[in-house]
Amino acid sequence: MALSCVGQVVMTLAQAQQAPLRHESASPGPRVHPPPFQILRYDEDYSYLRDPAARTGDLLALEPIKYLPLDAAGHDWLSLGGEIRLKYEYFDNPLFGLAPSDGNGSLLQRYLLHGDLHLGRSFRVFAQLRGAYGTSREGPPIPVDEDGFDVQQAFFDLRGERGDRRDQLILRVGRQEMTYGVERLISVREATNVRRAFDAVRLLSELGAWHVDGFLSRPVVNQPHELDEWAAPGTDFWGIYATGPTGLPGTDVDLYYLGLDRDDAVFEQGTAHELRHTIGARLFGEIGPLDFDVEAMYQWGAFGAGDIRAWAIGLDGGYTFRTTQLQPRLALRISAISGDRDPQDDDLETFNPLFPRGNYFGESAIVGPINLYAVHPLLTLQVSQAATLETGWAFFWRYSTDDGFYGNALNLIQASAGNDRRDIGSELSIVLDWKLDRYLGLRTGYSHFFAGPFLEETGPGKDVDFFAAYLTYQF
């Protein structure tokens, strides 16, 4: 059946604009504008185009390829899409002078193409190919920037439903992207040229108002200019993540457990086998002009012969003046993240943020959420209907003076070296997001990191300048 359906695609492309579809709805609904693109492209649903009345006729919407019916009723269908992104980035004094500067910066290119095949409501296949390339960069290729041609995603879904379809269960198997919450612990790593993916088995369920995901996975290990190995050994990652209402107006909650097993985990204390368990809760919502996000995490397990005991708290809240010109949003982010109390003993108190968003603290993505106090005031302005300007200044201190300073890749940038200074420094960031239209977006960002006493006294401690400009086309 699948081969027969795929064989009709070429013919359907030629006929899609001409032949009306038979569909279940007897009365045509109003025209529907194309929905916004999602961070996870497999979350997009173009089945509404089964109804001819829902088609806009906009050539740029590429409706003939967004919904390709493969049977007369339109129950079997294929959707195609993709992305082209060009990114220029420049670092001055990367790693605070520990790495050589590249005076020319680098141009990064990302190409994505996906197909989403639905055979009825019960079976689905999603596949996405990726090309990630870089030019004008000195030194060896960086895996998250240059990975050549590869398979970004390839999975299938088996769906079961009950009653009015509010309760459903989906078994998803294969390579896939995952993101949860505000990406403090699990992220697609959008800012880098190569997005993060996992080889996973997932069980996704809708149980009334609750969404519950369970998964067993291994993160994809990027191998520049080679096909990335499927289910590469070394790291196992599993968990269950639930989201639902609290019963309070405008407020929802996330509850989760996450497990991690790594062969060679590296912290200032050393390198050893790591078995780590994380439980957490996140309360978030919006009440009038006020938005808030509060998350608490606790970790336990084993690191080599020692025990793990670590924790983290993240607070993010803002107030939007919606009746004021530019609709300014004043916000404050506060983070407290544990570090190791004594690198000489076997026990480890360093928090592991698992697979976090890179640029949570700043556009340069220099600082990793480990052994940290952070205070980050922000101001966002809606400078036009399509453009937002955000500026923020983040201040960083070490939580424990017996643990070092870690980077976004969970790498140890600067060991404690017996230094008792907490002040790491601060980072000023300015970011402009401009949605030129539904398909084309421009993002530019500049940041300056002012190195503090700890970095100055333990290493080169140079200030860092960072600039990036992204031009993204999606279809």
C-alpha positions as semicolon CSV with decimal commas, in nm:
position;residue;x (nm);y (nm);z (nm)
1;M;0,000;0,000;0,000
2;A;0,281;0,242;0,093
3;L;0,464;0,185;-0,236
4;S;0,145;0,250;-0,429
5;C;0,085;0,572;-0,241
6;V;0,437;0,702;-0,296
7;G;0,411;0,619;-0,663
8;Q;0,123;0,863;-0,700
9;V;0,319;1,165;-0,571
10;V;0,457;1,284;-0,906
11;M;0,117;1,262;-1,074
12;T;-0,049;1,438;-0,781
13;L;0,191;1,734;-0,804
14;A;0,067;1,805;-1,154
15;Q;-0,301;1,763;-1,065
16;A;-0,313;1,919;-0,718
17;Q;-0,424;2,264;-0,839
18;Q;-0,693;2,130;-1,074
19;A;-0,877;1,831;-0,927
20;P;-1,113;1,901;-0,636
21;L;-1,093;1,665;-0,342
22;R;-1,373;1,458;-0,196
23;H;-1,377;1,532;0,174
24;E;-1,592;1,447;0,472
25;S;-1,713;1,799;0,548
26;A;-2,028;1,879;0,355
27;S;-2,014;2,252;0,422
28;P;-1,694;2,440;0,330
29;G;-1,541;2,636;0,614
30;P;-1,375;2,978;0,603
31;R;-1,038;3,027;0,439
32;V;-0,754;2,948;0,679
33;H;-0,423;3,130;0,669
34;P;-0,120;2,898;0,683
35;P;-0,025;2,821;1,044
36;P;0,309;2,941;1,186
37;F;0,613;2,717;1,150
38;Q;0,696;2,519;1,462
39;I;1,034;2,469;1,631
40;L;0,967;2,095;1,586
41;R;0,862;2,072;1,225
42;Y;0,688;1,740;1,279
43;D;0,432;1,921;1,499
44;E;0,291;2,103;1,196
45;D;-0,043;1,976;1,065
46;Y;-0,157;2,060;0,713
47;S;-0,448;1,819;0,700
48;Y;-0,687;2,117;0,703
49;L;-0,597;2,164;0,335
50;R;-0,808;1,856;0,263
51;D;-1,094;2,108;0,243
52;P;-1,055;2,311;-0,081
53;A;-1,225;2,606;0,087
54;A;-0,933;2,626;0,333
55;R;-0,679;2,691;0,058
56;T;-0,565;3,050;0,022
57;G;-0,426;3,027;-0,330
58;D;-0,111;3,205;-0,210
59;L;0,177;3,085;-0,430
60;L;0,429;3,143;-0,152
61;A;0,236;2,909;0,078
62;L;0,325;2,619;-0,154
63;E;-0,004;2,453;-0,066
64;P;0,027;2,191;-0,345
65;I;0,330;2,038;-0,168
66;K;0,215;2,104;0,189
67;Y;-0,079;1,867;0,135
68;L;-0,047;1,602;-0,137
69;P;-0,349;1,368;-0,124
70;L;-0,262;1,010;-0,215
71;D;-0,616;0,875;-0,226
72;A;-0,951;1,014;-0,339
73;A;-1,074;1,087;0,014
74;G;-0,749;1,253;0,124
75;H;-0,694;1,021;0,420
76;D;-0,348;0,924;0,289
77;W;-0,133;1,229;0,228
78;L;0,220;1,365;0,212
79;S;0,356;1,701;0,321
80;L;0,694;1,842;0,217
81;G;0,889;2,124;0,378
82;G;1,232;2,255;0,458
83;E;1,464;2,532;0,562
84;I;1,766;2,723;0,437
85;R;1,964;2,915;0,697
86;L;2,274;3,128;0,651
87;K;2,451;3,244;0,965
88;Y;2,755;3,467;1,004
89;E;2,920;3,470;1,344
90;Y;3,228;3,637;1,485
91;F;3,409;3,581;1,814
92;D;3,686;3,801;1,950
93;N;3,887;3,629;2,226
94;P;3,689;3,304;2,227
95;L;3,702;3,122;2,560
96;F;3,831;3,447;2,715
97;G;4,160;3,423;2,527
98;L;4,222;3,051;2,577
99;A;4,139;2,983;2,209
100;P;4,285;3,170;1,909
101;S;4,075;3,446;1,755
102;D;3,945;3,418;1,400
103;G;3,965;3,765;1,249
104;N;3,730;3,686;0,960
105;G;3,451;3,514;1,149
106;S;3,270;3,223;0,984
107;L;2,977;3,164;0,752
108;L;2,761;2,867;0,847
109;Q;2,503;2,710;0,619
110;R;2,218;2,478;0,717
111;Y;1,985;2,303;0,474
112;L;1,689;2,093;0,589
113;L;1,435;1,901;0,381
114;H;1,160;1,685;0,527
115;G;0,872;1,467;0,419
116;D;0,575;1,378;0,638
117;L;0,373;1,078;0,514
118;H;0,036;0,992;0,672
119;L;-0,142;0,667;0,590
120;G;-0,477;0,712;0,758
121;R;-0,474;0,828;1,119
122;S;-0,287;0,528;1,255
123;F;0,048;0,530;1,073
124;R;0,294;0,803;0,991
125;V;0,655;0,832;0,870
126;F;0,859;1,151;0,913
127;A;1,205;1,190;0,755
128;Q;1,436;1,492;0,749
129;L;1,770;1,529;0,572
130;R;2,029;1,785;0,674
131;G;2,331;1,956;0,526
132;A;2,549;2,160;0,767
133;Y;2,858;2,337;0,631
134;G;3,099;2,608;0,738
135;T;3,348;2,832;0,562
136;S;3,628;3,068;0,671
137;R;3,677;2,896;1,005
138;E;4,028;2,828;1,126
139;G;4,120;2,492;1,277
140;P;3,941;2,156;1,263
141;P;3,563;2,142;1,207
142;I;3,341;2,184;1,511
143;P;3,081;1,902;1,522
144;V;2,787;2,129;1,610
145;D;2,875;2,363;1,321
146;E;3,002;2,140;1,039
147;D;2,859;1,792;1,002
148;G;2,809;1,768;0,626
149;F;2,516;1,569;0,486
150;D;2,328;1,343;0,725
151;V;1,993;1,217;0,849
152;Q;1,856;1,463;1,102
153;Q;1,533;1,274;1,172
154;A;1,372;0,948;1,061
155;F;1,093;0,795;1,268
156;F;0,753;0,630;1,241
157;D;0,439;0,673;1,450
158;L;0,175;0,420;1,543
159;R;-0,133;0,593;1,682
160;G;-0,421;0,461;1,889
161;E;-0,725;0,665;1,994
162;R;-1,020;0,625;2,224
163;G;-1,356;0,797;2,233
164;D;-1,364;1,154;2,104
165;R;-0,987;1,157;2,030
166;R;-0,906;1,354;2,344
167;D;-0,736;1,039;2,470
168;Q;-0,469;0,904;2,239
169;L;-0,145;0,707;2,247
170;I;0,143;0,734;2,000
171;L;0,440;0,499;1,975
172;R;0,727;0,687;1,806
173;V;1,042;0,499;1,705
174;G;1,353;0,634;1,533
175;R;1,576;0,941;1,515
176;Q;1,392;1,248;1,637
177;E;1,424;1,589;1,796
178;M;1,291;1,652;2,147
179;T;1,234;1,966;2,349
180;Y;1,057;2,024;2,680
181;G;0,967;2,324;2,893
182;V;1,188;2,628;2,837
183;E;1,473;2,397;2,734
184;R;1,666;2,416;3,061
185;L;1,732;2,040;3,040
186;I;1,627;1,914;2,694
187;S;1,665;2,129;2,384
188;V;1,698;2,104;2,006
189;R;1,996;2,343;2,027
190;E;1,853;2,573;1,759
191;A;2,126;2,839;1,778
192;T;2,396;2,599;1,657
193;N;2,426;2,496;1,294
194;V;2,352;2,131;1,378
195;R;2,038;2,077;1,582
196;R;2,040;1,808;1,850
197;A;1,858;1,479;1,788
198;F;1,810;1,150;1,971
199;D;1,771;0,791;1,857
200;A;1,471;0,705;2,069
201;V;1,164;0,502;2,146
202;R;0,890;0,726;2,282
203;L;0,538;0,677;2,408
204;L;0,337;1,000;2,379
205;S;-0,006;1,017;2,535
206;E;-0,291;1,264;2,564
207;L;-0,494;1,180;2,872
208;G;-0,768;1,438;2,896
209;A;-0,597;1,770;2,966
210;W;-0,262;1,604;3,044
211;H;0,021;1,532;2,800
212;V;0,258;1,258;2,917
213;D;0,575;1,146;2,733
214;G;0,799;0,855;2,819
215;F;1,121;0,780;2,631
216;L;1,435;0,566;2,607
217;S;1,708;0,725;2,397
218;R;2,067;0,788;2,304
219;P;2,180;1,133;2,188
220;V;2,313;1,147;1,833
221;V;2,691;1,194;1,827
222;N;2,784;1,435;1,546
223;Q;3,072;1,309;1,334
224;P;3,187;1,581;1,090
225;H;3,153;1,475;0,726
226;E;3,056;1,118;0,818
227;L;2,714;0,960;0,861
228;D;2,630;0,975;1,230
229;E;2,611;0,630;1,387
230;W;2,265;0,509;1,489
231;A;2,225;0,454;1,864
232;A;2,593;0,525;1,929
233;P;2,698;0,380;2,265
234;G;2,837;0,587;2,550
235;T;2,532;0,774;2,677
236;D;2,184;0,644;2,766
237;F;1,906;0,890;2,842
238;W;1,552;0,807;2,956
239;G;1,263;0,967;3,136
240;I;0,899;1,062;3,169
241;Y;0,766;1,416;3,128
242;A;0,410;1,528;3,206
243;T;0,238;1,863;3,145
244;G;-0,107;1,962;3,260
245;P;-0,323;2,224;3,431
246;T;-0,295;2,309;3,798
247;G;-0,657;2,412;3,838
248;L;-0,551;2,774;3,893
249;P;-0,646;3,020;3,614
250;G;-0,371;3,070;3,357
251;T;-0,131;2,829;3,527
252;D;0,013;2,494;3,417
253;V;0,271;2,257;3,561
254;D;0,543;2,024;3,433
255;L;0,643;1,719;3,639
256;Y;0,929;1,496;3,528
257;Y;1,190;1,231;3,599
258;L;1,502;1,200;3,381
259;G;1,781;0,941;3,393
260;L;2,132;0,965;3,246
261;D;2,409;0,705;3,219
262;R;2,744;0,824;3,074
263;D;3,063;0,626;3,038
264;D;3,308;0,916;3,061
265;A;3,167;1,220;3,237
266;V;3,409;1,508;3,289
267;F;3,394;1,756;3,578
268;E;3,667;1,942;3,766
269;Q;3,678;1,650;4,008
270;G;3,785;1,421;3,723
271;T;3,650;1,173;3,470
272;A;3,435;0,877;3,572
273;H;3,122;0,678;3,498
274;E;2,810;0,884;3,580
275;L;2,465;0,752;3,670
276;R;2,239;1,047;3,745
277;H;1,868;1,080;3,823
278;T;1,680;1,410;3,797
279;I;1,337;1,499;3,928
280;G;1,183;1,837;3,873
281;A;0,873;2,054;3,870
282;R;0,797;2,365;3,670
283;L;0,512;2,608;3,736
284;F;0,437;2,852;3,457
285;G;0,164;3,069;3,316
286;E;0,031;3,411;3,234
287;I;-0,211;3,622;3,435
288;G;-0,299;3,941;3,257
289;P;0,021;4,134;3,180
290;L;0,227;3,916;3,416
291;D;0,406;3,600;3,298
292;F;0,606;3,365;3,518
293;D;0,813;3,046;3,504
294;V;0,953;2,877;3,815
295;E;1,144;2,549;3,798
296;A;1,317;2,341;4,067
297;M;1,538;2,035;4,000
298;Y;1,711;1,782;4,223
299;Q;1,968;1,519;4,120
300;W;2,114;1,209;4,284
301;G;2,313;0,907;4,170
302;A;2,674;0,793;4,146
303;F;2,993;0,939;4,000
304;G;3,267;0,677;4,005
305;A;3,292;0,564;4,368
306;G;3,113;0,871;4,502
307;D;2,755;0,987;4,540
308;I;2,583;1,266;4,346
309;R;2,375;1,526;4,526
310;A;2,298;1,836;4,317
311;W;2,019;2,087;4,255
312;A;1,913;2,390;4,054
313;I;1,642;2,659;4,066
314;G;1,536;2,883;3,780
315;L;1,303;3,184;3,804
316;D;1,184;3,381;3,502
317;G;0,913;3,646;3,522
318;G;0,806;3,953;3,332
319;Y;0,548;4,229;3,307
320;T;0,428;4,357;2,969
321;F;0,287;4,710;2,936
322;R;0,044;4,618;2,658
323;T;-0,130;4,955;2,636
324;T;0,199;5,145;2,608
325;Q;0,378;5,224;2,283
326;L;0,633;4,950;2,194
327;Q;0,465;4,725;2,455
328;P;0,778;4,703;2,674
329;R;0,829;4,385;2,873
330;L;1,043;4,415;3,185
331;A;1,170;4,078;3,298
332;L;1,409;3,918;3,543
333;R;1,574;3,577;3,533
334;I;1,741;3,436;3,842
335;S;1,929;3,106;3,856
336;A;2,098;2,920;4,140
337;I;2,285;2,603;4,035
338;S;2,496;2,386;4,261
339;G;2,866;2,311;4,223
340;D;3,104;2,065;4,386
341;R;3,195;2,145;4,748
342;D;3,521;1,949;4,760
343;P;3,698;1,815;4,447
344;Q;3,924;1,603;4,670
345;D;3,651;1,372;4,799
346;D;3,459;1,113;4,595
347;D;3,119;1,278;4,618
348;L;2,996;1,522;4,351
349;E;2,761;1,817;4,404
350;T;2,799;1,962;4,052
351;F;2,465;1,996;3,872
352;N;2,442;1,843;3,524
353;P;2,201;2,037;3,294
354;L;2,186;1,734;3,059
355;F;2,103;1,868;2,709
356;P;2,020;2,237;2,761
357;R;1,948;2,533;2,539
358;G;2,279;2,703;2,462
359;N;2,187;3,072;2,458
360;Y;1,963;3,083;2,765
361;F;2,192;3,335;2,941
362;G;2,308;3,529;2,636
363;E;2,334;3,523;2,259
364;S;2,699;3,416;2,264
365;A;2,612;3,094;2,452
366;I;2,938;3,117;2,646
367;V;2,810;3,034;2,993
368;G;2,691;2,688;3,088
369;P;2,429;2,636;3,363
370;I;2,668;2,470;3,610
371;N;2,803;2,595;3,947
372;L;2,639;2,929;3,905
373;Y;2,447;3,219;4,050
374;A;2,299;3,434;3,774
375;V;2,087;3,750;3,778
376;H;1,962;3,862;3,439
377;P;1,737;4,169;3,390
378;L;1,589;4,208;3,041
379;L;1,389;4,460;2,839
380;T;1,194;4,361;2,527
381;L;1,038;4,613;2,287
382;Q;0,790;4,545;2,007
383;V;0,946;4,792;1,765
384;S;0,701;4,696;1,488
385;Q;0,438;4,433;1,423
386;A;0,710;4,207;1,282
387;A;1,018;4,302;1,486
388;T;1,119;4,271;1,851
389;L;1,428;4,412;2,020
390;E;1,561;4,252;2,338
391;T;1,844;4,374;2,553
392;G;1,970;4,218;2,874
393;W;2,261;4,222;3,112
394;A;2,344;3,895;3,289
395;F;2,568;3,884;3,597
396;F;2,743;3,559;3,695
397;W;2,906;3,427;4,012
398;R;3,036;3,083;4,103
399;Y;2,812;2,900;4,349
400;S;3,105;2,703;4,495
401;T;3,459;2,842;4,499
402;D;3,587;2,481;4,501
403;D;3,441;2,416;4,154
404;G;3,526;2,577;3,825
405;F;3,354;2,771;3,548
406;Y;3,184;2,564;3,277
407;G;3,084;2,643;2,921
408;N;2,772;2,586;2,719
409;A;2,894;2,245;2,599
410;L;2,928;2,140;2,967
411;N;3,303;2,176;2,920
412;L;3,527;2,299;3,201
413;I;3,661;2,635;3,081
414;Q;3,851;2,737;3,394
415;A;3,929;2,520;3,697
416;S;3,898;2,670;4,045
417;A;4,279;2,662;4,088
418;G;4,244;2,741;4,459
419;N;4,099;3,083;4,378
420;D;3,826;3,205;4,615
421;R;3,683;3,479;4,392
422;R;3,319;3,419;4,294
423;D;3,272;3,696;4,037
424;I;3,292;3,539;3,689
425;G;3,179;3,848;3,500
426;S;2,878;3,987;3,317
427;E;2,740;3,981;2,964
428;L;2,551;4,256;2,784
429;S;2,340;4,128;2,493
430;I;2,125;4,296;2,227
431;V;1,910;4,087;1,992
432;L;1,684;4,194;1,705
433;D;1,429;3,947;1,568
434;W;1,262;4,058;1,246
435;K;1,003;3,840;1,076
436;L;1,017;3,975;0,721
437;D;0,718;3,758;0,630
438;R;0,589;3,411;0,718
439;Y;0,875;3,243;0,535
440;L;1,174;3,474;0,580
441;G;1,327;3,585;0,909
442;L;1,632;3,784;1,016
443;R;1,797;3,763;1,357
444;T;2,098;3,963;1,465
445;G;2,269;3,966;1,800
446;Y;2,567;4,129;1,967
447;S;2,709;4,062;2,311
448;H;3,007;4,175;2,514
449;F;3,128;3,967;2,807
450;F;3,311;4,163;3,075
451;A;3,551;3,917;3,240
452;G;3,542;3,932;3,619
453;P;3,809;3,882;3,886
454;F;3,793;3,501;3,885
455;L;3,870;3,477;3,511
456;E;4,131;3,752;3,526
457;E;4,319;3,589;3,812
458;T;4,311;3,228;3,686
459;G;4,362;3,266;3,311
460;P;4,397;3,515;3,028
461;G;4,065;3,660;3,142
462;K;4,006;3,868;2,829
463;D;3,673;4,028;2,745
464;V;3,477;3,855;2,467
465;D;3,289;4,017;2,180
466;F;3,036;3,818;1,980
467;F;2,824;3,905;1,678
468;A;2,587;3,685;1,479
469;A;2,338;3,739;1,197
470;Y;2,095;3,471;1,077
471;L;1,887;3,475;0,760
472;T;1,634;3,192;0,757
473;Y;1,392;3,081;0,485
474;Q;1,133;2,817;0,574
475;F;0,870;2,648;0,361
